[in-house]
Structures are given as C-alpha cells and as structure tokens.
C-alpha cells in the first residue's frame, strides 16, 4: 500500500515470486470512469473507491482461497479503505506501507511512461494517506530501499507476525 510511485507493483511482483502466489494489481480493478478521472488529474472520491475496493477484495479472497495466499498492490490510503478491502476479501490481511520522501516519489512519477496517474495528484494522495495505526497488522518501510531488501524485510516480518484469531 501507499501513494502512487512508491514501488507497490515492483514489490508485489517480487513478493509473489518469493512466496509462490498470485499477484493482483489493484490498478486493474479500477473502473474505466475512475481511470479517466485520474488521467484528467481529478482525485477519486470515496464513492469512486468503494466499488473498486470491493472488486479487488473479492479477487484477493478468491485467489487466497484457491492458492493459499495472494499479494496485491493497492493504494489503500485510508484505514477505512483497508478495512473495506479486508472485509471484501474475507481473509486475514497484512499491509505493507511503502513510504518515502515526497521528492523521491515525485521523481519516480515524473519518470514513468504510460501510467494514468499524473504527478499532479501526488499531493492529494499524500493528504489522503492515513498511516497505519499500531492496532493494524501493518509494516511501514522506506520505499527508497531496494526491492530485494524490501522483499526480505516483508518476508521476515510475515514469519514473525502472529496469525490472526
């Protein structure tokens, strides 16, 4: 989880390979209207996000049910979004926040070709971001680290996290 440009897709692909599980790209579950809205530089409202979170959560639940586990890349910027995603999945979820300096994220966003999320939406995403609270099953990592190091840190953390009751 995290704002656009933090490396969620890169890390999720690496984690999926490491864990031998399916990887779901949250961007693929957005409606055509939501993608058009973002492409036009308009931030999504909660009403745009709820159906997207429900679709992605259901897909995570299905993949986890059939494959044992799944990894998904998704912004999940607010606690309510993470709760909605978890409820829609009906499986225990763990969140990894990729976070780093605004300047680094802006640099990454500006260097991407073909992504619908314009750098102009970065500040609205950062304003929306609610960092996970201690009672959430979440790990915050510096997105400036290498994907290999991030993957190793997530795998080590997952081995240490007690299973949900």
Residue pairs with C-beta under 8 A, 6 or more apart in sequence:
1 8
1 74
1 75
1 76
1 77
1 82
1 95
1 96
1 97
1 98
1 138
2 8
2 75
2 77
2 97
2 98
2 99
2 129
2 143
3 75
3 77
3 105
3 122
3 125
3 126
3 129
4 75
4 105
4 109
4 115
4 117
4 121
4 122
4 125
5 105
5 106
5 108
5 109
5 112
5 117
5 119
5 122
6 98
6 99
6 100
6 105
6 108
6 143
7 98
7 108
7 143
7 147
7 150
8 26
8 73
8 74
8 75
8 98
9 25
9 27
9 73
10 147
11 73
11 96
11 98
11 147
11 150
11 151
11 154
12 23
12 24
12 25
12 71
12 72
12 73
13 23
14 147
14 148
14 150
14 151
15 23
15 71
15 151
15 154
15 155
16 22
16 23
16 70
16 71
18 151
18 155
19 69
19 71
19 155
21 63
21 67
21 68
21 69
21 70
21 71
22 63
22 67
22 70
22 71
23 70
23 71
23 72
23 73
24 56
24 59
24 60
24 63
24 70
24 71
24 72
24 73
25 72
25 73
26 52
26 56
26 72
26 73
26 74
26 75
27 73
27 116
29 52
29 55
29 56
29 59
30 38
30 52
31 48
31 51
31 52
33 48
34 44
34 48
34 52
35 116
37 44
37 48
38 44
38 116
38 117
38 118
38 121
39 116
39 118
41 118
41 120
41 121
43 121
43 124
43 125
43 128
46 80
49 81
50 84
53 74
53 76
53 81
53 84
53 85
53 88
54 84
54 88
55 88
56 72
56 74
56 85
56 88
57 84
57 85
57 86
57 87
57 88
57 89
58 88
58 89
59 72
60 70
60 72
60 85
60 88
60 89
60 91
60 93
61 88
61 89
61 90
61 91
63 70
64 70
64 89
64 91
65 91
74 85
75 81
75 125
76 82
76 85
76 95
77 125
77 128
77 129
77 130
78 128
78 129
78 130
79 130
79 132
79 133
79 136
82 93
82 95
82 132
82 136
82 138
85 93
86 92
86 93
92 137
92 163
92 164
93 137
94 137
94 138
94 139
94 158
94 161
95 132
95 136
95 137
95 138
95 139
96 138
96 139
96 140
96 141
96 154
96 157
97 131
97 132
97 138
97 139
97 140
97 141
98 141
98 143
98 150
99 131
99 140
99 141
99 142
99 143
100 142
100 143
100 144
101 144
102 122
102 126
104 143
104 144
105 122
105 143
106 119
106 122
109 115
109 117
109 118
109 119
109 122
110 119
131 140
132 138
132 140
137 161
137 164
139 153
139 154
139 157
141 150
141 153
141 154
143 150
145 153
